[in-house]
Amino acid sequence: MKSSNKLEDLIDIGKIVGAHGINGVVKVYSYAESVDCFTAYGRLTVIDLRGQRQTHKALWAKQYKRIVRLALESVGSRSAAEAMAGYRVLIPKKCLPLLEDEVYYWADLIGMDVFTNDEDYLGRVAEIIPTGANDVYVVRTLEGNPLKEFLIPAITSVVLDIDVAHQRMRVELPDGLIESTGS
């Protein structure tokens, strides 16, 4: 079944990485904080490796570390589940819960331009690494910069301002960050 949502109205919540068991359950590497994102809306949009979209009814989802075991109504065999490896799993953005102030969805941060407090351009947030204490933003620099990337801790003493509307982040780099990143 084709999805009627526009792609820009959807947000990635995971990627199918394989099959679990023999009954068509897929294993999804989850980008979501809660397993409830997979079932709350009832339907998920899945995008295959060629960019084709399908809509699937989510029957149930169970968390196992960063993996979600997900049963989809139209996937009934292990081979069908295995064939979906690499597919993206999305839900409508409107289904996401509202966040507290100064809390952001990763999708809003990835691609954001990063500047120092002195307005020097550092690069763009390319990915986010979750750690036990705080997330770490991987900021990739422009081509030609000897420093390929910065790892910036997502803490208030370093990240001074985030402007989602203008896709801009302002940071105060910790001492030694530039020297240690370039080696």
Secondary structure, DSSP 4 states (H G I P E B T S, - for coil): ----S-GGGEEEEEEEEEEETTTTEEEEEE-SS-GGGGTSSSEEEEE-TTS-EEEEEEEEEEEETTEEEEEETT--SHHHHHTTTT-EEEEEGGGSPPPPTT---HHHHTT-EEEETT--EEEEEEEEE--SS--EEEEEPPTT-S--EEEEE-STTTEEEEETTTTEEEE-PPTTHHHHHT-
